Amino acid sequence: LPGATINIGATTAPGETITLSTAVDSSKYTAILRQMVASYNDLQATISSEIHFDSDTAKRGGLSSDPVARGFMYQMRRMTTDPITKLNGNDVSLATLGVKTKIDGTLEIDETKLTAATQNPDLMEAVIASSSRPTGTIKGAFDKMNDFADMIMGKDGALVTLYNKTETTDMQKY
């Protein structure tokens, strides 16, 4: 166990065994999961406002008629249910940890499911963290969400590029 120190100060009778156990601190995974949900909801709000269509052009988002921007929303909504990896032969996703999509498109955490999931640190790690397994590198939800956000909102992200294109053309009439 990296960083662990074990001091044994007891003796046993012949044939008696000592059992060592450790508690897994899953708080780092739940903290990451909570931050991911908050960041996702921020990104979702930004994209929703940009693709919002209203007959009043003053209330319309700058990318309201752009199918690519709408496609991003579709991809985002799939992030909770698409399998991230397999654990013991079963697909696991953010939904496995209790993350669900609300009607308005934002995410929320089902605390009961999350509490149950924290009892299985392998599950938490498989869904959230990236790892190198014998089959290659598997991206966890954290890295997948970061990559997706960067693809959309990063300096050279698709949404920023679309927005900059429309800013000099269509945007002026809005």
For each residue, the residues with C-beta under 8 A, 3 or more apart:
1: 4 22
2:
3:
4: 1 22
5:
6: 20
7:
8: 18
9:
10: 18
11:
12: 16 17 18
13: 16
14:
15:
16: 12 13
17: 12
18: 8 10 12
19:
20: 6
21:
22: 1 4
23:
24: 121
25: 28
26: 29 30 118 121 124
27: 30 31
28: 25 31 32
29: 26 32 33 118 121 124 125 128 129
30: 26 27 33 34 114 118 124
31: 27 28 34 35
32: 28 29 35 36 128 142
33: 29 30 36 37 94 97 99 109 114 128 141
34: 30 31 37 38 109
35: 31 32 38 39
36: 32 33 39 40 128 141 142 145
37: 33 34 40 41 99 107 108 109
38: 34 35 41 42
39: 35 36 42 43 145 149
40: 36 37 43 44 76 79 106 107 145
41: 37 38 44 45 106 107
42: 38 39 45 46
43: 39 40 46 47 76 149 152 153
44: 40 41 47 48 73 76 105 106 107
45: 41 42 48 49 106
46: 42 43 49 50 153
47: 43 44 50 51 69 72 73 76 152 159
48: 44 45 51 52 61 73 105
49: 45 46 52 61
50: 46 47 61 62 63 64 69 159 163
51: 47 48 61 63 64 66 69 70 73
52: 48 49 59 60 61 64
53: 60 61 64 65
54: 57 59 60 64
55:
56: 59 60
57: 54 60 173 174
58: 174
59: 52 54 56
60: 52 53 54 56 57 64 174
61: 48 49 50 51 52 53 64
62: 50 163 166 167 170 171 174
63: 50 51 66 69 159 162 163 166
64: 50 51 52 53 54 60 61
65: 53
66: 51 63 69 70 162 166
67: 70 71
68: 71 72 158 162
69: 47 50 51 63 66 72 73 159 162
70: 51 66 67 73 74
71: 67 68 74 75
72: 47 68 69 75 76 152 158 159
73: 44 47 48 51 69 70 76 77 105
74: 70 71 77 78
75: 71 72 78 79 148
76: 40 43 44 47 72 73 79 105 148
77: 73 74 80 101 105
78: 74 75 81 82
79: 40 75 76 82 94 141 144 145 148
80: 77 93 94 95 99 100 101 107
81: 78 93 94 95 101
82: 78 79 93
83: 86 91 92 93
84: 92 93 94 126 127 138 139 140 141 144
85: 91 92 126 127 138 140
86: 83 89 90 91 92
87: 90 92 122 123 126
88:
89: 86
90: 86 87
91: 83 85 86
92: 83 84 85 86 87 96 123 126 127
93: 80 81 82 83 84 96 127
94: 33 79 80 81 84 97 99 127 141
95: 80 81 98 99 100
96: 92 93 117 123 127
97: 33 94 109 113 114 117 123 124 127 128
98: 95 109 110 111 112 113 114 116 117
99: 33 37 80 94 95 107 108 109 110
100: 80 95 107 108 109 110
101: 77 80 81 105 106 107
102: 105 106 107 108
103:
104:
105: 44 48 73 76 77 101 102
106: 40 41 44 45 101 102
107: 37 40 41 44 80 99 100 101 102
108: 37 99 100 102
109: 33 34 37 97 98 99 100 113 114
110: 98 99 100 113 114
111: 98 114 115
112: 98 115 116
113: 97 98 109 110 116 117
114: 30 33 97 98 109 110 111 117 118
115: 111 112 118 119
116: 98 112 113 119 120
117: 96 97 98 113 114 120 123 124
118: 26 29 30 114 115 121 124
119: 115 116
120: 116 117 123 124
121: 24 26 29 118 124 125
122: 87 125 126
123: 87 92 96 97 117 120 126 127
124: 26 29 30 97 117 118 120 121 127 128
125: 29 121 122 128 129 131 140
126: 84 85 87 92 122 123 129 131 140
127: 84 85 92 93 94 96 97 123 124 140 141
128: 29 32 33 36 97 124 125 140 141 142
129: 29 125 126 140 142
130: 137 138 139 140 142 143
131: 125 126 137 138 140
132: 136 137 138
133: 136 137 138
134:
135: 138
136: 132 133
137: 130 131 132 133
138: 84 85 130 131 132 133 135
139: 84 130 143 144 147
140: 84 85 125 126 127 128 129 130 131 143 144
141: 33 36 79 84 94 127 128 144 145
142: 32 36 128 129 130 145 146
143: 130 139 140 146 147
144: 79 84 139 140 141 147 148
145: 36 39 40 79 141 142 148 149
146: 142 143 149 150
147: 139 143 144 150 151
148: 75 76 79 144 145 151 152
149: 39 43 145 146 152 153 154
150: 146 147 153 154 157
151: 147 148 154 157 158
152: 43 47 72 148 149 157 158 159 160
153: 43 46 149 150 157 159 160
154: 149 150 151 157 160
155: 160
156: 160 161
157: 150 151 152 153 154 160 161
158: 68 72 151 152 161 162
159: 47 50 63 69 72 152 153 162 163
160: 152 153 154 155 156 157 163 164
161: 156 157 158 164 165
162: 63 66 68 69 158 159 165 166
163: 50 62 63 159 160 166 167 171
164: 160 161 167 168
165: 161 162 168 169
166: 62 63 66 162 163 169 170 171
167: 62 163 164 171 172
168: 164 165 171 172
169: 165 166 172
170: 62 166 173 174
171: 62 163 166 167 168 174
172: 167 168 169
173: 57 170
174: 57 58 60 62 170 171
